[in-house]
Amino acid sequence: MKLSTLAVITSTLAAIAAPAFAQPTQEQRAARFDAADKDHDGKLSKDEFVAHLPDPLQSQSEDMWAHYNPTKKSALSKAEYLAVPPMKVTVTVDQ
């Protein structure tokens, strides 16, 4: 296979896969925070955070909470949550 053909295939695959691996925007992250803040107090408790995680991420909830809450507070404000870069997670799906 020619190098130019390989480059075209690689760039095409990257363009197709890119949206799946794109980082969420701050607006998307803010909306996630708002959806998880069930008591609407402007803070995200650990229970609210964990309850809002999709099932495949439940097993990583402790690591994720520690990532977003490095100061070990009982709850996070939206500003604190948004200040931490999104965590990259790995999900294993049993087939």
Chimera marker file (.cmm) of the C-alpha trace (Angstrom):
<marker_set name="trace">
<marker id="1" x="0.000" y="0.000" z="0.000" r="1" g="1" b="0" radius="0.5"/>
<marker id="2" x="1.342" y="3.393" z="-0.926" r="1" g="1" b="0" radius="0.5"/>
<marker id="3" x="2.171" y="5.850" z="1.817" r="1" g="1" b="0" radius="0.5"/>
<marker id="4" x="-0.236" y="8.439" z="0.353" r="1" g="1" b="0" radius="0.5"/>
<marker id="5" x="-3.108" y="5.912" z="0.413" r="1" g="1" b="0" radius="0.5"/>
<marker id="6" x="-2.303" y="5.039" z="4.019" r="1" g="1" b="0" radius="0.5"/>
<marker id="7" x="-2.298" y="8.729" z="4.939" r="1" g="1" b="0" radius="0.5"/>
<marker id="8" x="-5.738" y="9.232" z="3.377" r="1" g="1" b="0" radius="0.5"/>
<marker id="9" x="-7.158" y="6.214" z="5.214" r="1" g="1" b="0" radius="0.5"/>
<marker id="10" x="-5.650" y="7.353" z="8.511" r="1" g="1" b="0" radius="0.5"/>
<marker id="11" x="-6.947" y="10.909" z="8.185" r="1" g="1" b="0" radius="0.5"/>
<marker id="12" x="-10.410" y="9.653" z="7.199" r="1" g="1" b="0" radius="0.5"/>
<marker id="13" x="-10.577" y="7.346" z="10.211" r="1" g="1" b="0" radius="0.5"/>
<marker id="14" x="-9.429" y="10.169" z="12.483" r="1" g="1" b="0" radius="0.5"/>
<marker id="15" x="-12.121" y="12.482" z="11.131" r="1" g="1" b="0" radius="0.5"/>
<marker id="16" x="-14.803" y="9.851" z="11.704" r="1" g="1" b="0" radius="0.5"/>
<marker id="17" x="-13.629" y="8.970" z="15.212" r="1" g="1" b="0" radius="0.5"/>
<marker id="18" x="-12.846" y="12.515" z="16.373" r="1" g="1" b="0" radius="0.5"/>
<marker id="19" x="-16.367" y="13.409" z="17.563" r="1" g="1" b="0" radius="0.5"/>
<marker id="20" x="-16.470" y="10.307" z="19.759" r="1" g="1" b="0" radius="0.5"/>
<marker id="21" x="-13.263" y="11.348" z="21.484" r="1" g="1" b="0" radius="0.5"/>
<marker id="22" x="-13.925" y="15.090" z="21.621" r="1" g="1" b="0" radius="0.5"/>
<marker id="23" x="-13.708" y="16.760" z="25.012" r="1" g="1" b="0" radius="0.5"/>
<marker id="24" x="-16.980" y="18.192" z="26.314" r="1" g="1" b="0" radius="0.5"/>
<marker id="25" x="-17.344" y="21.957" z="26.125" r="1" g="1" b="0" radius="0.5"/>
<marker id="26" x="-17.619" y="24.063" z="29.277" r="1" g="1" b="0" radius="0.5"/>
<marker id="27" x="-21.288" y="24.596" z="28.411" r="1" g="1" b="0" radius="0.5"/>
<marker id="28" x="-21.853" y="20.832" z="28.227" r="1" g="1" b="0" radius="0.5"/>
<marker id="29" x="-20.024" y="20.316" z="31.503" r="1" g="1" b="0" radius="0.5"/>
<marker id="30" x="-22.070" y="23.097" z="33.156" r="1" g="1" b="0" radius="0.5"/>
<marker id="31" x="-25.271" y="21.435" z="31.934" r="1" g="1" b="0" radius="0.5"/>
<marker id="32" x="-24.106" y="18.099" z="33.381" r="1" g="1" b="0" radius="0.5"/>
<marker id="33" x="-23.428" y="19.811" z="36.707" r="1" g="1" b="0" radius="0.5"/>
<marker id="34" x="-26.902" y="21.371" z="36.713" r="1" g="1" b="0" radius="0.5"/>
<marker id="35" x="-28.545" y="18.034" z="35.885" r="1" g="1" b="0" radius="0.5"/>
<marker id="36" x="-26.664" y="16.291" z="38.719" r="1" g="1" b="0" radius="0.5"/>
<marker id="37" x="-27.428" y="19.029" z="41.288" r="1" g="1" b="0" radius="0.5"/>
<marker id="38" x="-30.740" y="17.473" z="42.327" r="1" g="1" b="0" radius="0.5"/>
<marker id="39" x="-31.396" y="19.769" z="45.300" r="1" g="1" b="0" radius="0.5"/>
<marker id="40" x="-30.510" y="22.889" z="43.263" r="1" g="1" b="0" radius="0.5"/>
<marker id="41" x="-28.246" y="24.330" z="45.949" r="1" g="1" b="0" radius="0.5"/>
<marker id="42" x="-25.472" y="25.199" z="43.476" r="1" g="1" b="0" radius="0.5"/>
<marker id="43" x="-23.211" y="22.508" z="44.917" r="1" g="1" b="0" radius="0.5"/>
<marker id="44" x="-22.578" y="18.943" z="43.899" r="1" g="1" b="0" radius="0.5"/>
<marker id="45" x="-22.360" y="16.457" z="46.759" r="1" g="1" b="0" radius="0.5"/>
<marker id="46" x="-20.595" y="13.143" z="46.322" r="1" g="1" b="0" radius="0.5"/>
<marker id="47" x="-23.954" y="11.353" z="46.384" r="1" g="1" b="0" radius="0.5"/>
<marker id="48" x="-25.312" y="13.604" z="43.616" r="1" g="1" b="0" radius="0.5"/>
<marker id="49" x="-22.117" y="13.167" z="41.604" r="1" g="1" b="0" radius="0.5"/>
<marker id="50" x="-22.154" y="9.370" z="41.852" r="1" g="1" b="0" radius="0.5"/>
<marker id="51" x="-25.911" y="9.077" z="41.233" r="1" g="1" b="0" radius="0.5"/>
<marker id="52" x="-25.532" y="10.977" z="37.954" r="1" g="1" b="0" radius="0.5"/>
<marker id="53" x="-22.750" y="8.743" z="36.575" r="1" g="1" b="0" radius="0.5"/>
<marker id="54" x="-23.760" y="6.296" z="33.863" r="1" g="1" b="0" radius="0.5"/>
<marker id="55" x="-23.690" y="2.631" z="34.935" r="1" g="1" b="0" radius="0.5"/>
<marker id="56" x="-20.417" y="1.804" z="33.115" r="1" g="1" b="0" radius="0.5"/>
<marker id="57" x="-18.641" y="4.512" z="35.179" r="1" g="1" b="0" radius="0.5"/>
<marker id="58" x="-20.050" y="3.558" z="38.584" r="1" g="1" b="0" radius="0.5"/>
<marker id="59" x="-17.055" y="1.309" z="39.306" r="1" g="1" b="0" radius="0.5"/>
<marker id="60" x="-14.749" y="4.325" z="38.875" r="1" g="1" b="0" radius="0.5"/>
<marker id="61" x="-16.793" y="6.713" z="41.017" r="1" g="1" b="0" radius="0.5"/>
<marker id="62" x="-14.235" y="6.991" z="43.855" r="1" g="1" b="0" radius="0.5"/>
<marker id="63" x="-11.398" y="7.845" z="41.472" r="1" g="1" b="0" radius="0.5"/>
<marker id="64" x="-13.591" y="10.281" z="39.579" r="1" g="1" b="0" radius="0.5"/>
<marker id="65" x="-14.784" y="12.063" z="42.738" r="1" g="1" b="0" radius="0.5"/>
<marker id="66" x="-11.158" y="12.344" z="43.919" r="1" g="1" b="0" radius="0.5"/>
<marker id="67" x="-10.173" y="13.803" z="40.529" r="1" g="1" b="0" radius="0.5"/>
<marker id="68" x="-12.856" y="16.492" z="40.599" r="1" g="1" b="0" radius="0.5"/>
<marker id="69" x="-12.505" y="17.110" z="44.343" r="1" g="1" b="0" radius="0.5"/>
<marker id="70" x="-8.765" y="17.225" z="45.086" r="1" g="1" b="0" radius="0.5"/>
<marker id="71" x="-9.325" y="19.334" z="48.227" r="1" g="1" b="0" radius="0.5"/>
<marker id="72" x="-11.653" y="16.646" z="49.634" r="1" g="1" b="0" radius="0.5"/>
<marker id="73" x="-14.570" y="18.985" z="50.321" r="1" g="1" b="0" radius="0.5"/>
<marker id="74" x="-18.008" y="17.584" z="51.068" r="1" g="1" b="0" radius="0.5"/>
<marker id="75" x="-19.420" y="19.309" z="47.965" r="1" g="1" b="0" radius="0.5"/>
<marker id="76" x="-18.209" y="21.149" z="44.860" r="1" g="1" b="0" radius="0.5"/>
<marker id="77" x="-19.401" y="24.452" z="43.454" r="1" g="1" b="0" radius="0.5"/>
<marker id="78" x="-19.948" y="24.678" z="39.708" r="1" g="1" b="0" radius="0.5"/>
<marker id="79" x="-16.847" y="26.900" z="39.421" r="1" g="1" b="0" radius="0.5"/>
<marker id="80" x="-14.725" y="24.294" z="41.230" r="1" g="1" b="0" radius="0.5"/>
<marker id="81" x="-16.093" y="21.505" z="39.049" r="1" g="1" b="0" radius="0.5"/>
<marker id="82" x="-15.478" y="23.440" z="35.834" r="1" g="1" b="0" radius="0.5"/>
<marker id="83" x="-11.955" y="24.449" z="36.897" r="1" g="1" b="0" radius="0.5"/>
<marker id="84" x="-10.799" y="20.814" z="36.860" r="1" g="1" b="0" radius="0.5"/>
<marker id="85" x="-10.027" y="19.403" z="33.399" r="1" g="1" b="0" radius="0.5"/>
<marker id="86" x="-12.318" y="16.555" z="32.347" r="1" g="1" b="0" radius="0.5"/>
<marker id="87" x="-11.122" y="13.170" z="33.480" r="1" g="1" b="0" radius="0.5"/>
<marker id="88" x="-10.263" y="10.607" z="30.855" r="1" g="1" b="0" radius="0.5"/>
<marker id="89" x="-11.899" y="7.307" z="31.737" r="1" g="1" b="0" radius="0.5"/>
<marker id="90" x="-11.745" y="3.828" z="30.323" r="1" g="1" b="0" radius="0.5"/>
<marker id="91" x="-14.899" y="1.800" z="30.016" r="1" g="1" b="0" radius="0.5"/>
<marker id="92" x="-14.738" y="-1.956" z="29.520" r="1" g="1" b="0" radius="0.5"/>
<marker id="93" x="-17.800" y="-3.507" z="27.962" r="1" g="1" b="0" radius="0.5"/>
<marker id="94" x="-18.392" y="-7.223" z="28.434" r="1" g="1" b="0" radius="0.5"/>
<marker id="95" x="-19.681" y="-8.959" z="25.337" r="1" g="1" b="0" radius="0.5"/>
<link id1="1" id2="2" r="1" g="1" b="0" radius="0.2"/>
<link id1="2" id2="3" r="1" g="1" b="0" radius="0.2"/>
<link id1="3" id2="4" r="1" g="1" b="0" radius="0.2"/>
<link id1="4" id2="5" r="1" g="1" b="0" radius="0.2"/>
<link id1="5" id2="6" r="1" g="1" b="0" radius="0.2"/>
<link id1="6" id2="7" r="1" g="1" b="0" radius="0.2"/>
<link id1="7" id2="8" r="1" g="1" b="0" radius="0.2"/>
<link id1="8" id2="9" r="1" g="1" b="0" radius="0.2"/>
<link id1="9" id2="10" r="1" g="1" b="0" radius="0.2"/>
<link id1="10" id2="11" r="1" g="1" b="0" radius="0.2"/>
<link id1="11" id2="12" r="1" g="1" b="0" radius="0.2"/>
<link id1="12" id2="13" r="1" g="1" b="0" radius="0.2"/>
<link id1="13" id2="14" r="1" g="1" b="0" radius="0.2"/>
<link id1="14" id2="15" r="1" g="1" b="0" radius="0.2"/>
<link id1="15" id2="16" r="1" g="1" b="0" radius="0.2"/>
<link id1="16" id2="17" r="1" g="1" b="0" radius="0.2"/>
<link id1="17" id2="18" r="1" g="1" b="0" radius="0.2"/>
<link id1="18" id2="19" r="1" g="1" b="0" radius="0.2"/>
<link id1="19" id2="20" r="1" g="1" b="0" radius="0.2"/>
<link id1="20" id2="21" r="1" g="1" b="0" radius="0.2"/>
<link id1="21" id2="22" r="1" g="1" b="0" radius="0.2"/>
<link id1="22" id2="23" r="1" g="1" b="0" radius="0.2"/>
<link id1="23" id2="24" r="1" g="1" b="0" radius="0.2"/>
<link id1="24" id2="25" r="1" g="1" b="0" radius="0.2"/>
<link id1="25" id2="26" r="1" g="1" b="0" radius="0.2"/>
<link id1="26" id2="27" r="1" g="1" b="0" radius="0.2"/>
<link id1="27" id2="28" r="1" g="1" b="0" radius="0.2"/>
<link id1="28" id2="29" r="1" g="1" b="0" radius="0.2"/>
<link id1="29" id2="30" r="1" g="1" b="0" radius="0.2"/>
<link id1="30" id2="31" r="1" g="1" b="0" radius="0.2"/>
<link id1="31" id2="32" r="1" g="1" b="0" radius="0.2"/>
<link id1="32" id2="33" r="1" g="1" b="0" radius="0.2"/>
<link id1="33" id2="34" r="1" g="1" b="0" radius="0.2"/>
<link id1="34" id2="35" r="1" g="1" b="0" radius="0.2"/>
<link id1="35" id2="36" r="1" g="1" b="0" radius="0.2"/>
<link id1="36" id2="37" r="1" g="1" b="0" radius="0.2"/>
<link id1="37" id2="38" r="1" g="1" b="0" radius="0.2"/>
<link id1="38" id2="39" r="1" g="1" b="0" radius="0.2"/>
<link id1="39" id2="40" r="1" g="1" b="0" radius="0.2"/>
<link id1="40" id2="41" r="1" g="1" b="0" radius="0.2"/>
<link id1="41" id2="42" r="1" g="1" b="0" radius="0.2"/>
<link id1="42" id2="43" r="1" g="1" b="0" radius="0.2"/>
<link id1="43" id2="44" r="1" g="1" b="0" radius="0.2"/>
<link id1="44" id2="45" r="1" g="1" b="0" radius="0.2"/>
<link id1="45" id2="46" r="1" g="1" b="0" radius="0.2"/>
<link id1="46" id2="47" r="1" g="1" b="0" radius="0.2"/>
<link id1="47" id2="48" r="1" g="1" b="0" radius="0.2"/>
<link id1="48" id2="49" r="1" g="1" b="0" radius="0.2"/>
<link id1="49" id2="50" r="1" g="1" b="0" radius="0.2"/>
<link id1="50" id2="51" r="1" g="1" b="0" radius="0.2"/>
<link id1="51" id2="52" r="1" g="1" b="0" radius="0.2"/>
<link id1="52" id2="53" r="1" g="1" b="0" radius="0.2"/>
<link id1="53" id2="54" r="1" g="1" b="0" radius="0.2"/>
<link id1="54" id2="55" r="1" g="1" b="0" radius="0.2"/>
<link id1="55" id2="56" r="1" g="1" b="0" radius="0.2"/>
<link id1="56" id2="57" r="1" g="1" b="0" radius="0.2"/>
<link id1="57" id2="58" r="1" g="1" b="0" radius="0.2"/>
<link id1="58" id2="59" r="1" g="1" b="0" radius="0.2"/>
<link id1="59" id2="60" r="1" g="1" b="0" radius="0.2"/>
<link id1="60" id2="61" r="1" g="1" b="0" radius="0.2"/>
<link id1="61" id2="62" r="1" g="1" b="0" radius="0.2"/>
<link id1="62" id2="63" r="1" g="1" b="0" radius="0.2"/>
<link id1="63" id2="64" r="1" g="1" b="0" radius="0.2"/>
<link id1="64" id2="65" r="1" g="1" b="0" radius="0.2"/>
<link id1="65" id2="66" r="1" g="1" b="0" radius="0.2"/>
<link id1="66" id2="67" r="1" g="1" b="0" radius="0.2"/>
<link id1="67" id2="68" r="1" g="1" b="0" radius="0.2"/>
<link id1="68" id2="69" r="1" g="1" b="0" radius="0.2"/>
<link id1="69" id2="70" r="1" g="1" b="0" radius="0.2"/>
<link id1="70" id2="71" r="1" g="1" b="0" radius="0.2"/>
<link id1="71" id2="72" r="1" g="1" b="0" radius="0.2"/>
<link id1="72" id2="73" r="1" g="1" b="0" radius="0.2"/>
<link id1="73" id2="74" r="1" g="1" b="0" radius="0.2"/>
<link id1="74" id2="75" r="1" g="1" b="0" radius="0.2"/>
<link id1="75" id2="76" r="1" g="1" b="0" radius="0.2"/>
<link id1="76" id2="77" r="1" g="1" b="0" radius="0.2"/>
<link id1="77" id2="78" r="1" g="1" b="0" radius="0.2"/>
<link id1="78" id2="79" r="1" g="1" b="0" radius="0.2"/>
<link id1="79" id2="80" r="1" g="1" b="0" radius="0.2"/>
<link id1="80" id2="81" r="1" g="1" b="0" radius="0.2"/>
<link id1="81" id2="82" r="1" g="1" b="0" radius="0.2"/>
<link id1="82" id2="83" r="1" g="1" b="0" radius="0.2"/>
<link id1="83" id2="84" r="1" g="1" b="0" radius="0.2"/>
<link id1="84" id2="85" r="1" g="1" b="0" radius="0.2"/>
<link id1="85" id2="86" r="1" g="1" b="0" radius="0.2"/>
<link id1="86" id2="87" r="1" g="1" b="0" radius="0.2"/>
<link id1="87" id2="88" r="1" g="1" b="0" radius="0.2"/>
<link id1="88" id2="89" r="1" g="1" b="0" radius="0.2"/>
<link id1="89" id2="90" r="1" g="1" b="0" radius="0.2"/>
<link id1="90" id2="91" r="1" g="1" b="0" radius="0.2"/>
<link id1="91" id2="92" r="1" g="1" b="0" radius="0.2"/>
<link id1="92" id2="93" r="1" g="1" b="0" radius="0.2"/>
<link id1="93" id2="94" r="1" g="1" b="0" radius="0.2"/>
<link id1="94" id2="95" r="1" g="1" b="0" radius="0.2"/>
</marker_set>
